[in-house]
């Protein structure tokens, strides 16, 4: 195949194969983080308000990323990129802080947050997801741009 053949071939839609899998994982993390944080805020907010609010923030970031990954267009691409970058920074900062100071987010389940210990309570998915999300966005830049044309 020549270079022009590759450019003439339509881009693979992001809602098939790896794109669909990534969107499903973001949706699952949205449900998990929002459900956990809302329950903890309603039932026992006074126990660990910072952890519960950080879990709520992570759920909102996952929700924004999920919607942006589903939505076509350049603006959605930029929103997804920003949301996933915030997610990565959050996981790295909160994960590192929780490892340095164990008392900050005790690994007891009821006083922790989604991003503590790099998402260990969630099988490290919160650490892997933004890396995979950014790699996916990089590979799909053309698909998002073509959606507006």
HELIX and SHEET records of a PDB file:
HELIX    1   1 UNK A    3  UNK A    8  1                                   6    
HELIX    2   2 UNK A   18  UNK A   44  1                                  27    
HELIX    3   3 UNK A   45  UNK A   47  5                                   3    
HELIX    4   4 UNK A   49  UNK A   70  1                                  22    
HELIX    5   5 UNK A   74  UNK A  100  1                                  27    
HELIX    6   6 UNK A  116  UNK A  122  5                                   7    
HELIX    7   7 UNK A  125  UNK A  139  1                                  15    
HELIX    8   8 UNK A  141  UNK A  148  1                                   8    
END                                                                             
